[in-house]
Amino acid sequence: MSDTALRPDLDRRTTDEGDHDRFSHYVPKHELTRALVEGTPVTALCGKRWVPSRDPERYPVCQTCQEIVGQIPR
């Protein structure tokens, strides 16, 4: 178990500190839904792996994810 889970003062989900380094990423919808329900990590198109917990509308879109999405034929 990590100390972060036991120390609210270290829980980054409770603060906006560092938000300038955050981006919204593209993740397959079924993976995102499962992650939000189960609290499991997801992997974005750019390779970033994390447990989603914030409103993605608050952040700019990751340029790497956006470029990859732009290359996918529709």
N, C-alpha and C positions, 0 to 999 in steps of 0.2 A: 504494500500500500504506500502511496506517496504522501509526503508531508503536505503537498499542495491541497489534497482533498480534505485534510484536517484543519487547514489554516485559511480561513476566509480572506485574510489580508493578502494572501498570495494567489487567490483565485482570480484569474484574468477575466472570467466571464462577468464579474461584478463591477468592472471598471472600464472606462474608455481609454485608459492609458495605453499607448501603443497602437491605437486604431489607425494612425496614419500609415502604418506598415501593412495594413490588412486589405485584402481584395476579395471580391466575389469570384468564385470559380465555377466552371461548368462541370457537373457531375450527372451521370445518368439518373433520371428521375426515380426509378425504382430503388436505386442504391441510396439516394438521399432520403426517401421516405423511410426505408428500413433503419437508416442511421439515426434519424430523428426519433423514431419510436424506441429503438433498442439502445441508443447511445454508443453505437459502434463507429469506427473511423471509416471514411470514404476516401477514394483517390480521385482527384480532379484530372481533367484531360492533360494538364501540364505536368502532372506527377506529384503535386502537393498532396500529402495525406494528413488528415485531421478529423476531429469529431466536430461536426457542425453544431453551433449553439447560438449564433448571432443572426440578426436580420441581414441578409445579403443585400438588401436594397440600400443599406447605409454606406456601402463601399463601392469604389470603382471596380469595373470588371478587369480581371487579370488579362493582360495583353496576350500572353502565350495561349491561354485558353481560347480567347477570342479569335486568334489567328488559326488555331486548329479547327474550330467550328466553321470558320470561313472556307476551309479547304474540303470540308465534307460535302460530297455531292447530294443534292436534294432531289 
